Amino acid sequence: MAIVNAPVSEALLAALAPGADDVILELAGGTGELAALLAPRVAQVIYTDFSPAMVDAAGRRGTPGVEHRVLDMQAIDLPDASVDGVICRYGYMLVPDPALAMRETRRVLRPGGRVALATWAAAKKNPWATRYGPVLIERGLLEPPPPGEPGQFALGEPEQIESLARAAGFTEVDVKEVAIEFRFAGWDDYRRVVTSLAASLRQTLAELDEATRAEVDEATRARFEPFADADGYMLPGVALVARVS
């Protein structure tokens, strides 16, 4: 995923435009790949994630200049005006209260601080992540995501990000689309990767009887096959990267 997400990481770093003396807070940092890219460019990175397992994984990288903390981005355990920038890749759309998380983000920023954040664009722009979902929904095996609930595409429109940021008191919001390519050797590779990334999908499939699971796989594979090319399969995706200040 690091290679796939490289264009998003580059766009986030460009949006953040960190300085050598900056203290940067990373929210929802995952396995620490973005913190490792950021650390050589700044004075300090405060890496955080809500999951202790993720924090442990990131800590095992041993990246110099990175402090690791378990932290809820809806209740940031830092003083007011204590960091120069905040960076977050695919975090705000997944928290129960993104408005609270954004207000907390603004609270810990020093005057003139900036935020660089990424979310996934709308589902229709991310075929790589939407082969299974419609098949399961059409068969009554999965409920459509309720509007306003946390989820992969909960902040899929630029207007949603702008509204969220302005409601928290930010005045400048610039959102850009970043294209991504997901490459797969074949169906088995795709199924393995997608189910490993989506715990809810993995659980839903596991709860189906063998015949139903096979039928769902067959229908999903039919929606996967049109993306074949000379090198295997390429399924496109789009992220939204915003600079907020």
Secondary structure in CASP SS format (residue, H / E / C, confidence):
PFRMAT SS
TARGET T0000
AUTHOR 0000-0000-0000
METHOD secondary structure of the structure
MODEL  1
M C 1.00
A C 1.00
I C 1.00
V C 1.00
N C 1.00
A H 1.00
P H 1.00
V H 1.00
S H 1.00
E H 1.00
A H 1.00
L H 1.00
L H 1.00
A H 1.00
A H 1.00
L H 1.00
A C 1.00
P C 1.00
G C 1.00
A C 1.00
D C 1.00
D C 1.00
V E 1.00
I E 1.00
L E 1.00
E E 1.00
L E 1.00
A C 1.00
G C 1.00
G C 1.00
T C 1.00
G C 1.00
E H 1.00
L H 1.00
A H 1.00
A H 1.00
L H 1.00
L H 1.00
A H 1.00
P H 1.00
R H 1.00
V C 1.00
A C 1.00
Q E 1.00
V E 1.00
I E 1.00
Y E 1.00
T E 1.00
D E 1.00
F C 1.00
S C 1.00
P H 1.00
A H 1.00
M H 1.00
V H 1.00
D H 1.00
A H 1.00
A H 1.00
G H 1.00
R C 1.00
R C 1.00
G C 1.00
T C 1.00
P C 1.00
G C 1.00
V E 1.00
E E 1.00
H E 1.00
R E 1.00
V E 1.00
L C 1.00
D C 1.00
M C 1.00
Q C 1.00
A C 1.00
I C 1.00
D C 1.00
L C 1.00
P C 1.00
D C 1.00
A C 1.00
S C 1.00
V E 1.00
D E 1.00
G E 1.00
V E 1.00
I E 1.00
C E 1.00
R E 1.00
Y C 1.00
G C 1.00
Y H 1.00
M H 1.00
L H 1.00
V C 1.00
P C 1.00
D C 1.00
P H 1.00
A H 1.00
L H 1.00
A H 1.00
M H 1.00
R H 1.00
E H 1.00
T H 1.00
R H 1.00
R H 1.00
V H 1.00
L E 1.00
R E 1.00
P E 1.00
G E 1.00
G E 1.00
R E 1.00
V E 1.00
A E 1.00
L E 1.00
A E 1.00
T E 1.00
W E 1.00
A C 1.00
A C 1.00
A H 1.00
K H 1.00
K H 1.00
N C 1.00
P H 1.00
W H 1.00
A H 1.00
T C 1.00
R C 1.00
Y H 1.00
G H 1.00
P H 1.00
V H 1.00
L H 1.00
I H 1.00
E H 1.00
R C 1.00
G C 1.00
L C 1.00
L C 1.00
E C 1.00
P C 1.00
P C 1.00
P C 1.00
P C 1.00
G C 1.00
E C 1.00
P C 1.00
G C 1.00
Q C 1.00
F C 1.00
A C 1.00
L C 1.00
G C 1.00
E C 1.00
P H 1.00
E H 1.00
Q H 1.00
I H 1.00
E H 1.00
S H 1.00
L H 1.00
A H 1.00
R H 1.00
A H 1.00
A C 1.00
G C 1.00
F C 1.00
T C 1.00
E C 1.00
V E 1.00
D E 1.00
V E 1.00
K E 1.00
E E 1.00
V E 1.00
A E 1.00
I E 1.00
E E 1.00
F E 1.00
R E 1.00
F E 1.00
A C 1.00
G C 1.00
W H 1.00
D H 1.00
D H 1.00
Y H 1.00
R H 1.00
R H 1.00
V H 1.00
V H 1.00
T H 1.00
S H 1.00
L H 1.00
A C 1.00
A H 1.00
S H 1.00
L H 1.00
R H 1.00
Q H 1.00
T H 1.00
L H 1.00
A H 1.00
E C 1.00
L C 1.00
D C 1.00
E H 1.00
A H 1.00
T H 1.00
R H 1.00
A H 1.00
E H 1.00
V H 1.00
D H 1.00
E H 1.00
A H 1.00
T H 1.00
R H 1.00
A H 1.00
R H 1.00
F H 1.00
E H 1.00
P H 1.00
F H 1.00
A E 1.00
D E 1.00
A C 1.00
D C 1.00
G E 1.00
Y E 1.00
M E 1.00
L E 1.00
P E 1.00
G E 1.00
V E 1.00
A E 1.00
L E 1.00
V E 1.00
A E 1.00
R E 1.00
V E 1.00
S C 1.00
END
